[in-house]
Amino acid sequence: MANHKSALKRIRANETKRLRNRYQHKTTRSYIKKLRDITDKAEATQVYKTVSSMLDRLAKKNIIHKKKASNQKSKLARFVNSLTAA
């Protein structure tokens, strides 16, 4: 167990950040699944913008690697572009 006041505070802060990061990461994954289920191109384009922004935010905060974010955005963009306008 930590012996210093600052170490105790750091433990509390790290736990708070860990939970926040986990929530944001899980939310982004849910949006990606939601995007993959969409068949309408117009709706998919709107959701893609949101997902892309979320992935950029996760990469900026080092929750996920920047290249992983880039790869996911690329795959999702290809998916959205492959949809036919309905």
N, C-alpha and C positions, 0 to 999 in steps of 0.2 A: 504494500500500500504506500501511497505517496506520503512524504514527510513534510513537504512544504506547502504553504498556502497557494502559491502560484501553480504548483503541480496539480493540486486538487481542482483549481479553477480550470486548468487546461483539460483535465479529464472530463469535466462537465461540458465544456465548450466543444470538445471533440465528439462527444456523444450526440449533442444537439446537431452538429454539422453532419454527422454520419446519418442520422435519421432524415434530415432534410435532403441530403444527396440521394438516399435510397428512395425517398418519395418521388423526387423529380425524375430519377432514372426509371422507376416503375411506371410513372405516368407517361413518359415518352414511349416506352415499350407498348403500352396500351394503345396509344395513338397510332403507332406504326401498325399494329394488328388491325385497328379500325380502318386505317387507310387501305390495307391489303384487301379488306372485304368489300370495299366500295366498287361499284361497277359504272357509275356515272362519272364522266370525265370532268365536268364542271365542278361537281362536289369534291372530287378527288384533288383537283387543282387547289381548291381552297384549303383542304385539310393538309395537303403537301406543304403549303407555305407555313402552316403552324408547326408541323413536324420538323421541317427544315430549321426553323428558328429554335425549336427546343433542342435539337441535336447540336446546333452551333453553341448554344448556351452551355450544354453539358461539356462540350469539348473545351470551351473557354475556361471553365472552372476545373478542368482536369478530372472530371467524373468519368468520362470515357476518353479514349485516345483520339486525337484530332483526325488521324487517318481512318479510324473506325467510323467516325461521324461522316467523313467524306465518302467512304464506301457505301454506307447506308443511304446517304442522300442520293448518290449516283444510282443505286439500284431502285430506289423509290421513284426517282425521276423517270427512269426507263419504264417502270411499271405504269406511271401516270400517262406517259406519252404513248404507250401501247394501247391504252383504252380508246374505244371509239366513242365519238360524241353521240349521246342518245337523247 
